[in-house]
């Protein structure tokens, strides 16, 4: 019932066939799992001992099938996680709730750590009895490092912006609402962050500019020309503000 018992047996059976279609359903499934190298996919018995092992598991964790089958899966956890009982809690959660999902550090055969995404599902037989667990692990160390680098970059940028007192530096969402506020903006415009964040940036314009009106008696024509020049300069500045785009899909997020 526990699917894959060893790659040598599988390789021998495959060598006796000429096409995948000649393999039985179980053999095709074994072949599929063993061909996957980006995920560690293996089965545990009810107590948590490793019952099967695929190429992805060997690649991530460093153990050959002969070394690890029969060993308890808790050896992949850090000493701290083992001491806290995390491996058993993961199995208990999967059995009680139908699945267990988490991210965390795991340990390779050589002792190095890598960050993983883990899913554990219970394996139930035809009579509804728990007979083991299916475990899928993916190494996402690179993704975590990229996310941390982005977070650190954002933190450095925030510290830089908050340290600027002579310029109003703030961001707008795609609709023009203020999303953050620096001390320079407060000093120049007079609003605290609590007062202005979430408000539309049109609050900073005159009532005439908000309404788009240039009316008034003809005697004020010269002042209107001056006002229009000032508004054009202001709008030109807005056009030079850098656009904030999503680094993944290029989606427009706002203006800063």
Secondary structure, 3 states (H helix, E strand, C coil): CCCCCCHHHHHHHHHCCCCHHHCCHHHHHHHHHHHCCCCEEEEEECCCEECCCCHHHHHHHCCCHHHHCCCEHHHHCCHHHHHCCHHHHHHHHHHHHCCEEEEEEEECCCCCEEEEEEEEEEEECCCCCEEEEEEEEEECHHHHHHHHHHHHHHHHHHHHHHHCCCCCCCCEECCCEECCCCHHHHHHHCCCHHHHCCCEHHHHCCHHHHHCCCCCCHHHHHHHHHHHHHHHHHHHHHHHCCEEECCCCCCEEEEC
